[in-house]
Amino acid sequence: MNKNLVITALSLVAIMSIGTMQPSKAATTASQIVTATLGTTKAVQTNGGTISSTIDDSGNLVTALSPSFLIITNTAASQAMTLQATANTTTGNVNAFSGNGTTNYITLTNSTILPTAASVTNAQSASPVVTSNPNVITYQITNPTNSTGVITYTWNSTNSLWNIALTNKGNLAQTYTIPTGAAKSGTYSGDDEAGSYQATITLSFT
């Protein structure tokens, strides 16, 4: 083989090798996806309303009580909730709601001079006797309002509470009203000592 051809061929190989050894050009852009997963959310918050009133000398509630709650959820799938109330006695909390589903009541107890549980039971009975329920006063409560496709209340006579089917997505305010007016007959008298009469209303997911 011609010596000049051999030298030329070797030179071409060297040039090609040098070319392939040069580093590739670096990328000038890079991307990554960041992810945060949100599951089904549900929460209940207090939402103001009127939560204090006075009782006059005749036992009438002077200003309506109207505690309000805010229900928050991000799904329209049916979810179970309850609306219940408790009142304090000498032996602890007892159910404060009573009634038959059509006419319902909430019982308030003296927070300083606690009544017995038996006093509450008597005040919630069909024929209460004032001498048997000192420091307990019962008032009618307005039944919660159903809204088709949003929220449905069903009175649970066994447990004296409302079962709720919630089908609302987003924020939903609910207000419960104890209107002005007279105490339930047989539950207010001079046997009820001065003080704050209270019950705790609780709205919760089950």
KOLKE-628350 format. One record per residue: residue number from 1; residue in three letters; x, y, z of N, C-alpha, C in turn. Coordinates in pm, whole numbers. Each point is the difference from the previous one (the first is absolute). Example, Ala and Ser with C-alpha at 12.3 -4.5 7.8 and 13.67 -1.06 7.14 Angstrom:
2
(tido 1, 'ALA', (1319, -569, 780), (-89, 119, 0), (90, 120, 0)) (tido 2, 'SER', (-35, 105, -72), (82, 119, 6), (-77, 109, 73)) 
***
This chain:
206
(tido 1, 'MET', (86, -119, 0), (-86, 119, 0), (89, 122, 0)) (tido 2, 'ASN', (-43, 101, -72), (76, 123, -7), (15, 61, 137)) (tido 3, 'LYS', (123, 36, 32), (28, 52, 135), (-79, 125, 28)) (tido 4, 'ASN', (-17, 85, -102), (-76, 125, 22), (-147, -28, 31)) (tido 5, 'LEU', (-57, -104, -63), (-140, -36, 26), (-17, -51, 141)) (tido 6, 'VAL', (98, -79, 48), (-7, -51, 137), (2, 114, 100)) (tido 7, 'ILE', (85, 96, -20), (11, 115, 91), (-131, 80, -1)) (tido 8, 'THR', (-55, 19, -118), (-127, 77, -11), (-112, -71, 73)) (tido 9, 'ALA', (-7, -133, -18), (-106, -77, 66), (13, 8, 151)) (tido 10, 'LEU', (121, -12, 50), (23, 10, 144), (-37, 138, 53)) (tido 11, 'SER', (30, 100, -79), (-33, 137, 41), (-151, 19, 10)) (tido 12, 'LEU', (-77, -58, -92), (-146, 12, 2), (-58, -71, 121)) (tido 13, 'VAL', (56, -118, 31), (-47, -74, 117), (23, 80, 127)) (tido 14, 'ALA', (117, 64, 12), (33, 79, 117), (-94, 118, 14)) (tido 15, 'ILE', (-27, 67, -114), (-91, 117, 2), (-140, -42, 43)) (tido 16, 'MET', (-50, -117, -52), (-133, -48, 35), (-7, -38, 148)) (tido 17, 'SER', (108, -61, 51), (2, -40, 141), (-5, 121, 91)) (tido 18, 'ILE', (73, 102, -36), (0, 123, 80), (-139, 62, 1)) (tido 19, 'GLY', (-66, -7, -114), (-135, 58, -9), (-99, -72, 88)) (tido 20, 'THR', (8, -131, 3), (-96, -76, 82), (30, 9, 148)) (tido 21, 'MET', (115, 41, 39), (36, 13, 141), (-46, 132, 59)) (tido 22, 'GLN', (-44, 94, -82), (-45, 129, 53), (-133, -19, 77)) (tido 23, 'PRO', (-21, 65, 115), (-122, -15, 80), (-122, 51, -75)) (tido 24, 'SER', (-120, -67, 29), (-124, 44, -63), (-46, 129, 66)) (tido 25, 'LYS', (-77, 77, -72), (-49, 128, 50), (-100, -23, 112)) (tido 26, 'ALA', (12, 67, 120), (-89, -16, 115), (-136, 60, -28)) (tido 27, 'ALA', (-111, -65, 60), (-135, 53, -14), (-11, 132, 76)) (tido 28, 'THR', (-79, 95, -53), (-16, 130, 64), (-134, 14, 73)) (tido 29, 'THR', (-85, -106, -4), (-131, 3, 66), (-30, -136, 62)) (tido 30, 'ALA', (-59, 1, 122), (-43, -124, 65), (-131, 28, 76)) (tido 31, 'SER', (-88, -97, 2), (-129, 17, 66), (-30, -119, 92)) (tido 32, 'GLN', (-71, 29, 111), (-50, -106, 87), (-140, 38, 45)) (tido 33, 'ILE', (-88, -101, 14), (-135, 23, 50), (0, -20, 151)) (tido 34, 'VAL', (-55, 96, 73), (-16, -15, 144), (-147, -29, 29)) (tido 35, 'THR', (-27, -87, 98), (-137, -45, 26), (-31, 5, 149)) (tido 36, 'ALA', (-116, 51, 33), (-53, -7, 137), (-140, -58, -9)) (tido 37, 'THR', (-26, -107, 72), (-128, -70, -11), (-97, 46, 109)) (tido 38, 'LEU', (-121, 36, -42), (-106, 39, 92), (-105, -110, 2)) (tido 39, 'GLY', (-29, -51, 118), (-103, -102, 13), (-136, 64, 24)) (tido 40, 'THR', (-95, -81, 39), (-133, 50, 34), (9, 77, 132)) (tido 41, 'THR', (-46, 123, 0), (7, 83, 120), (-138, 19, 61)) (tido 42, 'LYS', (-3, 11, 131), (-125, 30, 70), (35, 65, 133)) (tido 43, 'ALA', (-74, 105, 31), (24, 74, 124), (-126, 75, 39)) (tido 44, 'VAL', (-10, 32, 129), (-109, 81, 53), (61, 111, 85)) (tido 45, 'GLN', (-49, 122, -20), (47, 113, 77), (-118, 76, 59)) (tido 46, 'THR', (22, 66, 114), (-101, 92, 49), (-4, 120, -94)) (tido 47, 'ASN', (-118, 61, -12), (-18, 105, -99), (-81, 116, 57)) (tido 48, 'GLY', (24, 30, 128), (-69, 112, 61), (-143, -32, 39)) (tido 49, 'GLY', (-87, 98, -17), (-138, -13, 43), (-18, 56, 140)) (tido 50, 'THR', (-123, 0, 46), (-31, 48, 135), (3, -118, 97)) (tido 51, 'ILE', (92, 6, 95), (16, -113, 92), (-23, 38, 146)) (tido 52, 'SER', (-53, 119, 24), (-35, 37, 136), (-129, 81, 0)) (tido 53, 'SER', (-79, -16, 104), (-127, 69, 12), (-29, 20, 148)) (tido 54, 'THR', (-118, 44, 30), (-43, 14, 139), (-137, -65, 16)) (tido 55, 'ILE', (-31, -33, 124), (-129, -59, 35), (-72, 99, 92)) (tido 56, 'ASP', (-122, 37, -36), (-70, 98, 83), (-69, -66, 119)) (tido 57, 'ASP', (-70, 81, 79), (-60, -50, 124), (-109, -103, -23)) (tido 58, 'SER', (-49, -7, -123), (-105, -98, -32), (58, -127, -62)) (tido 59, 'GLY', (132, -2, -14), (65, -117, -59), (13, 8, -151)) (tido 60, 'ASN', (-40, 114, -58), (9, 15, -145), (144, 25, -45)) (tido 61, 'LEU', (36, -60, -112), (129, 29, -62), (-15, 133, -74)) (tido 62, 'VAL', (76, 101, 40), (-19, 136, -50), (52, 17, -143)) (tido 63, 'THR', (116, -56, -28), (60, 9, -134), (21, -141, -53)) (tido 64, 'ALA', (-31, -21, -126), (19, -132, -58), (147, -39, 0)) (tido 65, 'LEU', (27, -127, 23), (135, -54, -11), (14, -62, -139)) (tido 66, 'SER', (112, 28, -66), (15, -48, -138), (146, -34, -33)) (tido 67, 'PRO', (54, -101, 67), (138, -40, -30), (14, -46, -145)) (tido 68, 'SER', (109, 40, -62), (22, -32, -142), (129, -79, -17)) (tido 69, 'PHE', (-1, -91, -97), (117, -82, -30), (30, 7, -150)) (tido 70, 'LEU', (124, -28, -36), (40, -6, -141), (53, -139, -29)) (tido 71, 'ILE', (-65, -68, -94), (42, -135, -42), (84, 15, -126)) (tido 72, 'ILE', (117, -62, -2), (92, 12, -113), (36, -139, -51)) (tido 73, 'THR', (-23, -24, -128), (39, -128, -60), (20, 18, -150)) (tido 74, 'ASN', (86, -84, -59), (30, 14, -142), (-59, -114, -84)) (tido 75, 'THR', (-101, -67, 54), (-66, -106, -77), (-151, 10, 18)) (tido 76, 'ALA', (-71, -33, -108), (-146, 0, 6), (-55, -138, 36)) (tido 77, 'ALA', (89, -96, 19), (-45, -133, 43), (-66, 10, 137)) (tido 78, 'SER', (-104, -80, 22), (-74, 7, 126), (90, -31, 119)) (tido 79, 'GLN', (-6, 86, 101), (78, -19, 122), (-94, 12, 121)) (tido 80, 'ALA', (25, -83, 100), (-84, -2, 119), (50, 98, 105)) (tido 81, 'MET', (-95, 70, 62), (31, 91, 109), (-106, -15, 108)) (tido 82, 'THR', (23, 62, 115), (-102, 5, 105), (-7, 140, 58)) (tido 83, 'LEU', (-119, 36, 45), (-20, 123, 76), (-56, -44, 135)) (tido 84, 'GLN', (75, 28, 107), (-43, -43, 132), (30, 109, 102)) (tido 85, 'ALA', (-53, -17, 120), (23, 99, 105), (11, -70, 134)) (tido 86, 'THR', (78, 60, 89), (18, -54, 134), (-19, 111, 103)) (tido 87, 'ALA', (-42, -41, 119), (-12, 92, 112), (68, -64, 121)) (tido 88, 'ASN', (60, 82, 82), (77, -51, 114), (-88, -22, 122)) (tido 89, 'THR', (28, -107, 73), (-72, -32, 123), (101, -40, 107)) (tido 90, 'THR', (-50, -34, 117), (89, -41, 110), (73, -129, -31)) (tido 91, 'THR', (-49, -76, -96), (65, -126, -35), (59, 3, -142)) (tido 92, 'GLY', (18, 121, -54), (60, 12, -133), (-101, 44, -105)) (tido 93, 'ASN', (43, -4, -125), (-83, 48, -110), (-110, -100, -35)) (tido 94, 'VAL', (-117, 55, -32), (-113, -81, -47), (-52, 63, -129)) (tido 95, 'ASN', (-82, -76, -72), (-55, 51, -125), (-92, 119, 28)) (tido 96, 'ALA', (21, 108, -77), (-79, 121, 21), (-117, 12, -97)) (tido 97, 'PHE', (4, -74, -111), (-112, 2, -93), (-107, -99, 46)) (tido 98, 'SER', (-123, 35, -30), (-112, -92, 26), (-113, 38, -95)) (tido 99, 'GLY', (-97, -89, -11), (-114, 30, -86), (-43, -121, -80)) (tido 100, 'ASN', (-87, 25, -96), (-56, -109, -80), (30, 12, -149)) (tido 101, 'GLY', (88, 92, -35), (33, 20, -141), (-78, 112, -63)) (tido 102, 'THR', (-119, 25, 51), (-82, 112, -49), (17, 122, 89)) (tido 103, 'THR', (-17, -23, 130), (26, 104, 100), (118, -45, 84)) (tido 104, 'ASN', (106, 77, -6), (123, -39, 69), (48, 112, 92)) (tido 105, 'TYR', (76, -42, 100), (42, 93, 105), (150, -13, 27)) (tido 106, 'ILE', (51, 106, 65), (136, -6, 54), (-7, 41, 147)) (tido 107, 'THR', (67, -76, 84), (-1, 23, 144), (128, 72, 42)) (tido 108, 'LEU', (-17, 106, 76), (114, 75, 54), (8, -26, 150)) (tido 109, 'THR', (123, -16, 50), (18, -25, 143), (86, 110, 63)) (tido 110, 'ASN', (-24, 24, 126), (76, 101, 74), (146, -44, 8)) (tido 111, 'SER', (90, 86, -50), (141, -39, -8), (72, 11, 134)) (tido 112, 'THR', (-58, 70, 95), (63, 16, 132), (-58, -97, 102)) (tido 113, 'ILE', (-131, -7, 5), (-68, -92, 91), (-58, -112, -86)) (tido 114, 'LEU', (81, -100, -21), (-38, -105, -96), (-120, -80, 49)) (tido 115, 'PRO', (-93, -30, -89), (-114, -85, 35), (39, -147, -8)) (tido 116, 'THR', (-86, -85, 45), (22, -144, -16), (-44, -41, -140)) (tido 117, 'ALA', (45, -115, -44), (-43, -55, -128), (-150, -28, 2)) (tido 118, 'ALA', (-51, -35, 118), (-143, -28, 14), (-83, 126, -25)) (tido 119, 'SER', (54, 116, 39), (-69, 126, -26), (-13, 25, -150)) (tido 120, 'VAL', (105, -29, -74), (-2, 17, -145), (-101, -97, -61)) (tido 121, 'THR', (2, -123, 44), (-94, -100, -52), (-143, 45, 22)) (tido 122, 'ASN', (-28, 56, 118), (-135, 47, 29), (-39, 116, -91)) (tido 123, 'ALA', (92, 94, -21), (-28, 115, -85), (-25, -42, -145)) (tido 124, 'GLN', (59, -110, -42), (-15, -47, -137), (-120, -93, -18)) (tido 125, 'SER', (-68, -30, 108), (-113, -93, -7), (-123, 69, -57)) (tido 126, 'ALA', (-103, -77, -27), (-123, 55, -56), (-75, 86, 101)) (tido 127, 'SER', (19, -27, 129), (-72, 75, 104), (96, 41, 111)) (tido 128, 'PRO', (89, 95, -26), (97, 41, 103), (-68, 70, 118)) (tido 129, 'VAL', (63, -14, 116), (-49, 63, 124), (111, 89, 53)) (tido 130, 'VAL', (-30, 128, 21), (105, 96, 34), (77, -37, 126)) (tido 131, 'THR', (-67, -61, 95), (69, -36, 124), (96, -117, -20)) (tido 132, 'SER', (-11, -66, -114), (86, -116, -28), (113, 33, -98)) (tido 133, 'ASN', (7, 126, -45), (108, 35, -94), (64, 136, 32)) (tido 134, 'PRO', (40, 21, 127), (65, 128, 32), (130, 19, -79)) (tido 135, 'ASN', (26, 127, -35), (122, 38, -73), (9, -61, -139)) (tido 136, 'VAL', (-116, -30, -55), (-9, -51, -137), (-112, 77, -70)) (tido 137, 'ILE', (28, 57, -117), (-103, 69, -78), (8, -50, -143)) (tido 138, 'THR', (-115, -32, -57), (-5, -57, -135), (-74, 94, -95)) (tido 139, 'TYR', (56, 16, -120), (-59, 86, -102), (-17, -77, -131)) (tido 140, 'GLN', (-97, 41, -78), (-18, -62, -131), (112, 46, -94)) (tido 141, 'ILE', (45, -89, -87), (100, 33, -100), (-63, -18, -138)) (tido 142, 'THR', (32, 89, -90), (-50, -9, -136), (67, -117, -71)) (tido 143, 'ASN', (-79, -84, -63), (59, -115, -70), (88, 47, -115)) (tido 144, 'PRO', (116, -62, -19), (89, 38, -111), (-70, -16, -135)) (tido 145, 'THR', (41, 82, -94), (-63, 1, -132), (73, -90, -98)) (tido 146, 'ASN', (-74, -88, -66), (58, -84, -104), (15, 79, -130)) (tido 147, 'SER', (102, -34, -77), (20, 60, -131), (33, -113, -97)) (tido 148, 'THR', (-90, -25, -95), (15, -112, -92), (133, 6, -75)) (tido 149, 'GLY', (72, -111, 3), (128, -8, -69), (114, 67, 72)) (tido 150, 'VAL', (-29, 53, 119), (104, 71, 76), (17, -62, 139)) (tido 151, 'ILE', (-108, 2, 80), (8, -53, 136), (-139, -44, 45)) (tido 152, 'THR', (-4, -116, 66), (-127, -56, 47), (13, -40, 147)) (tido 153, 'TYR', (-95, 46, 83), (-3, -31, 142), (-110, -102, 28)) (tido 154, 'THR', (32, -101, 80), (-98, -100, 41), (7, -16, 152)) (tido 155, 'TRP', (-113, 21, 66), (-2, -10, 146), (17, -144, 43)) (tido 156, 'ASN', (94, -22, 91), (27, -132, 56), (-62, -5, 139)) (tido 157, 'SER', (-119, -59, 9), (-73, 0, 127), (66, -89, 106)) (tido 158, 'THR', (77, -99, -44), (66, -88, 96), (110, 73, 76)) (tido 159, 'ASN', (78, 78, -73), (113, 69, 61), (-22, 149, 20)) (tido 160, 'SER', (-119, 47, -37), (-35, 143, 15), (105, 91, -62)) (tido 161, 'LEU', (19, -18, -129), (92, 83, -77), (-45, -1, -145)) (tido 162, 'TRP', (61, 82, -81), (-28, -1, -143), (113, -70, -76)) (tido 163, 'ASN', (-36, -101, -79), (94, -58, -95), (-4, 86, -127)) (tido 164, 'ILE', (115, 19, -59), (11, 89, -116), (63, -73, -117)) (tido 165, 'ALA', (-56, 20, -118), (63, -45, -124), (43, 125, -76)) (tido 166, 'LEU', (129, 21, -10), (56, 117, -68), (40, -38, -141)) (tido 167, 'THR', (-50, 73, -99), (36, -26, -140), (44, 129, -68)) (tido 168, 'ASN', (57, 88, 77), (44, 130, -51), (151, 5, -14)) (tido 169, 'LYS', (47, 54, -112), (143, 21, -21), (31, 147, 19)) (tido 170, 'GLY', (99, 29, 84), (36, 139, 26), (-30, 39, 143)) (tido 171, 'ASN', (-29, 127, 21), (-30, 52, 133), (-151, 14, 18)) (tido 172, 'LEU', (-49, -42, 114), (-144, 7, 28), (-22, 49, 143)) (tido 173, 'ALA', (-64, 115, 13), (-31, 55, 133), (-135, -54, 47)) (tido 174, 'GLN', (-4, -39, 127), (-123, -50, 60), (-22, 70, 135)) (tido 175, 'THR', (-121, 52, 17), (-35, 70, 124), (-118, -71, 66)) (tido 176, 'TYR', (9, -17, 131), (-104, -69, 77), (-61, 100, 98)) (tido 177, 'THR', (-133, 7, 0), (-68, 108, 73), (-83, -50, 117)) (tido 178, 'ILE', (24, 62, 115), (-85, -15, 117), (-74, 133, 10)) (tido 179, 'PRO', (-124, 5, -43), (-70, 129, -10), (-36, 60, 135)) (tido 180, 'THR', (-31, 129, -3), (-48, 65, 121), (-134, -62, 41)) (tido 181, 'GLY', (-31, 15, 127), (-130, -51, 43), (8, -73, 132)) (tido 182, 'ALA', (-113, -58, 36), (-15, -63, 130), (75, -133, 9)) (tido 183, 'ALA', (36, -33, 122), (60, -131, 26), (-109, -106, -14)) (tido 184, 'LYS', (42, -122, -21), (-94, -112, -4), (-76, -4, 132)) (tido 185, 'SER', (-129, -21, -9), (-84, -3, 119), (52, -101, 103)) (tido 186, 'GLY', (6, 45, 126), (44, -89, 107), (150, -5, 19)) (tido 187, 'THR', (75, 89, -69), (146, -5, 14), (60, 130, 54)) (tido 188, 'TYR', (-82, 101, 26), (53, 124, 57), (-80, 37, 124)) (tido 189, 'SER', (71, 35, 107), (-67, 41, 123), (101, 69, 91)) (tido 190, 'GLY', (-45, 39, 116), (89, 60, 99), (103, -97, 53)) (tido 191, 'ASP', (-14, -128, -32), (100, -99, 41), (126, 8, -85)) (tido 192, 'ASP', (-8, 74, -110), (117, 17, -87), (82, 119, 51)) (tido 193, 'GLU', (119, -30, 52), (83, 103, 62), (71, 85, -104)) (tido 194, 'ALA', (36, 121, 40), (67, 94, -90), (132, -58, -50)) (tido 195, 'GLY', (35, 33, -122), (126, -47, -58), (-10, -16, -151)) (tido 196, 'SER', (103, -51, -59), (3, -25, -144), (-54, -140, -28)) (tido 197, 'TYR', (-95, -7, -89), (-57, -130, -40), (54, -34, -138)) (tido 198, 'GLN', (61, -117, -10), (77, -31, -120), (-27, -139, -56)) (tido 199, 'ALA', (30, -14, -129), (7, -131, -67), (107, 15, -108)) (tido 200, 'THR', (58, -109, -38), (102, 1, -105), (-55, -71, -124)) (tido 201, 'ILE', (-5, 73, -111), (-47, -56, -127), (122, -39, -83)) (tido 202, 'THR', (-2, -123, -50), (117, -52, -73), (-43, -54, -137)) (tido 203, 'LEU', (66, 49, -103), (-19, -48, -138), (127, -72, -39)) (tido 204, 'SER', (-11, -125, -43), (122, -76, -29), (-21, -103, -111)) (tido 205, 'PHE', (110, -32, -69), (3, -112, -93), (9, -127, 81)) (tido 206, 'THR', (-60, -107, -50), (7, -127, 73), (101, -93, -66)) 
***
